Amino acid sequence: MPKLKPVSRVTLGEQVAAQLAAQISEGHWLPGDKLPSETELCASLCVGRSTLREALKSLAYVGLVQMRPGEGTYVLDSTQSLVDRIRTSGLLRTEKELEDVSEARLILETELAAMAAERLELADLERLEEILEDMKRCLARDGREYAALDVDFHLAIAKCSKNQLLHELLVPIRSVLQEFIAKSQELPGIKQNAHEHHAKILAALRQRNPEKARREMRAHLQTCEKAFILLEKISETATAGSGAGNGRGRR
C-alpha cells in the first residue's frame, strides 16, 4: 500500500487562495497585471467578499500579489526563487525541519506567554518595551538586525515565566530559532506583520491577561506557519506549471 499523507482541513479562503495562485502560476495573469475587481472575482468564485479578501491577504502576505488601496490588486513576480532561498540555506533545509521548529514553538511559547502574563514584574515589562522599541527603530532603518531582536523578545518572554527550566529549553536552540525567524522574515511584509503581533502580545502581558497572551502568541506563531504552507502550495503549483511549457498566455 502506498504511503499516504494525513488529510488536512482546508478553509474556503485557502481554497480560493490556491485557485488564484494556480491561475497566476499558469500565466492567466502575469506580473504587473491587475486582477479583476472584487465583485467580479466573488461572482466567478461564488464566495463572499470577506472570504475573497482573506485569500487576497494570504497571497499578498507571501508576495504573490500587492493590494493597493483604492486601485486594486496587482500580480507581483514569482515567489519560486524565494521558496528555494528559504529552503536551501542554513540549518533548516527541509519542510519537516521547518514544521518541527514551528510545532515546538507553538507548544512551548504559547504557555510561556500565559505564564509570563501572570508572573512578570515591572522590570520585565520595561525590558520587553525596550526591546520592542529597538525593533521599531530597526524597522525604520534597514531591518537587518530585526531577527536577532525578535529572538531576544521571545527569550525575554520565556524568562518572564519565572520557570528556569522552560526558559533554558529555548536558549540552547537560539541559533535555530533565529534562523527560522530570519527565513520567515524573507517573506514580503513579514517584519511589519511580526511587529504588529509583538505589540499585541506585549499589550496582553501589560494587562496581565494569560488567556489573551496565549491567544496572541498562538496567532503570531501560526501566521508564520500558514505563510510557509501557502508558499509550499504556490511552489508546487509553479513547478507543475513550468512543466507545461511556455505556451501560456493571458486570458
C-alpha positions in Angstrom: 0.0 0.0 0.0 1.4 3.4 -0.9 2.3 5.8 1.9 -0.5 8.3 2.4 -0.3 11.7 3.9 -2.9 12.9 6.5 -5.7 14.9 5.1 -5.7 18.5 6.4 -8.9 20.6 6.7 -8.7 23.5 4.3 -10.7 26.6 4.7 -12.7 28.2 2.0 -10.3 31.2 2.0 -7.3 28.8 1.5 -9.1 27.1 -1.4 -9.7 30.5 -3.1 -6.0 31.5 -2.5 -4.8 28.2 -4.0 -7.0 28.6 -7.0 -5.9 32.2 -7.6 -2.3 31.2 -7.2 -2.7 28.5 -9.7 -4.2 30.9 -12.2 -1.2 33.3 -11.7 1.3 30.4 -12.0 -0.3 29.2 -15.2 0.1 32.6 -16.8 -3.5 33.7 -16.9 -2.4 36.8 -15.0 1.2 38.0 -15.4 3.5 40.2 -13.3 2.1 43.7 -13.4 -1.4 42.6 -14.3 -4.4 43.9 -12.3 -6.7 41.2 -11.1 -10.5 41.5 -11.8 -12.5 43.6 -9.3 -13.6 42.0 -6.0 -17.2 42.0 -7.4 -16.1 40.0 -10.5 -14.0 37.6 -8.5 -16.7 37.0 -5.9 -19.2 36.2 -8.6 -16.8 33.9 -10.5 -15.8 32.0 -7.4 -19.2 32.1 -5.7 -17.8 33.3 -2.5 -18.4 36.3 -0.2 -16.2 39.4 -0.1 -14.7 38.5 3.3 -13.6 35.1 2.0 -12.0 36.7 -1.1 -10.2 39.3 1.0 -8.9 36.6 3.3 -7.5 34.8 0.2 -6.0 38.0 -1.3 -4.4 38.9 2.0 -2.8 35.5 2.1 -1.4 35.9 -1.4 -0.2 39.4 -0.5 1.4 38.1 2.6 3.6 35.7 0.7 4.4 38.3 -2.0 2.4 36.9 -4.9 0.2 40.0 -5.2 0.1 43.5 -4.0 -3.2 45.1 -2.7 -3.2 48.8 -3.4 -6.0 50.7 -1.6 -8.3 52.4 -4.0 -6.6 50.9 -7.0 -7.0 47.1 -6.9 -4.8 44.0 -6.6 -1.8 43.5 -8.8 0.4 40.4 -9.6 4.0 40.5 -8.4 7.0 38.5 -9.6 7.1 34.7 -9.0 7.9 33.5 -5.5 9.7 30.4 -6.7 13.2 31.8 -6.1 12.1 32.9 -2.6 10.9 29.4 -1.7 14.3 28.0 -2.8 16.2 30.6 -0.8 14.2 29.8 2.3 14.6 26.1 1.9 18.3 25.7 1.0 20.3 28.0 3.3 21.4 27.4 6.8 20.4 24.6 9.2 16.8 24.2 8.2 16.8 22.6 4.8 13.6 20.6 4.6 9.9 21.1 5.1 9.9 18.6 8.0 12.6 20.6 9.8 10.6 23.8 9.4 7.5 22.1 10.7 9.3 20.7 13.7 10.6 24.1 14.8 7.1 25.6 14.2 5.4 22.8 16.2 7.9 23.1 19.1 7.5 26.8 19.3 3.7 26.5 19.3 3.6 24.1 22.1 6.2 25.8 24.3 5.9 29.5 23.7 2.1 29.8 24.0 2.2 28.5 27.5 5.3 30.6 28.3 3.4 33.7 27.3 0.5 32.8 29.5 2.8 32.2 32.5 4.6 35.4 31.8 1.3 37.4 31.9 0.8 36.1 35.4 4.3 36.4 36.8 6.2 39.2 35.1 7.5 42.1 37.2 7.7 45.8 36.3 11.4 45.4 35.4 10.4 42.6 33.0 7.8 44.7 31.4 10.2 47.6 30.9 12.7 45.2 29.3 10.2 44.0 26.8 9.1 47.5 26.0 12.7 48.4 25.4 13.3 45.5 23.0 10.1 46.4 21.1 11.2 50.0 20.8 14.6 48.8 19.4 12.7 46.6 16.9 10.7 49.6 15.8 13.9 51.7 15.3 15.4 48.7 13.4 12.4 48.6 11.0 12.8 52.4 10.3 16.4 51.6 9.2 17.3 48.6 7.1 15.8 45.9 9.3 18.9 43.7 9.2 19.1 43.2 13.0 15.3 42.5 13.3 15.6 38.7 13.5 18.1 38.9 16.4 15.9 41.4 18.3 12.9 39.1 17.6 14.6 36.2 19.3 15.6 38.5 22.2 11.9 39.4 22.6 10.7 35.8 22.7 13.5 34.7 25.1 12.7 37.6 27.3 9.0 36.5 27.5 10.3 33.0 28.4 12.3 34.5 31.2 9.3 36.4 32.4 7.6 33.0 33.1 9.9 32.6 36.1 10.3 28.9 35.1 14.1 28.5 34.7 13.8 25.0 33.1 11.4 26.1 30.4 13.4 29.2 29.7 16.6 27.1 29.3 14.8 24.8 26.8 14.7 27.7 24.4 18.2 29.1 25.0 20.2 26.2 23.5 18.2 26.4 20.2 18.7 30.1 19.9 20.7 29.8 16.6 18.0 27.5 15.1 15.3 29.8 16.4 17.0 32.9 14.9 17.5 31.1 11.6 13.8 30.1 11.5 12.8 33.7 12.2 15.3 35.2 9.7 14.0 32.9 7.0 10.4 33.7 7.7 11.3 37.4 7.5 12.4 37.0 3.9 8.7 37.0 3.1 7.4 40.4 1.9 6.0 42.4 4.8 6.7 39.8 7.5 8.7 42.1 9.7 5.9 44.7 9.8 3.4 41.9 10.4 5.5 40.4 13.1 5.9 43.8 14.8 2.2 44.3 15.0 1.9 40.8 16.6 4.6 41.6 19.1 2.8 44.8 20.1 -0.4 42.8 20.7 1.5 40.2 22.8 3.1 42.9 24.9 -0.3 44.6 25.4 -1.7 41.3 26.7 1.3 40.9 29.0 0.8 44.5 30.2 -2.8 43.7 31.0 -1.6 40.6 32.8 -4.2 38.6 30.9 -2.9 35.0 30.5 -5.5 33.8 28.0 -5.1 36.8 25.8 -1.3 36.4 25.9 -1.6 32.7 25.0 -4.0 33.6 22.1 -1.9 36.4 20.7 1.3 34.3 20.8 -0.5 31.4 19.1 -1.8 33.8 16.4 1.7 35.2 15.9 3.3 31.7 15.5 0.5 30.3 13.4 0.7 33.2 10.9 4.3 32.3 10.1 3.4 28.6 9.7 0.5 29.4 7.4 2.8 31.5 5.2 5.1 28.6 4.7 2.2 26.3 3.9 0.9 28.7 1.3 4.4 29.2 -0.1 4.7 25.4 -0.5 1.4 25.2 -2.3 2.4 28.1 -4.6 5.8 26.5 -5.1 4.3 23.2 -6.1 1.8 24.9 -8.5 4.6 27.0 -10.1 6.8 23.8 -10.6 3.9 21.9 -12.1 3.0 25.0 -14.3 6.6 25.3 -15.6 6.4 21.8 -16.9 3.5 22.7 -19.1 5.7 24.6 -21.5 5.9 28.3 -22.4 2.7 28.4 -24.4 0.8 30.1 -21.7 -0.8 33.4 -22.2 -3.1 36.0 -20.9 -6.7 35.1 -20.5 
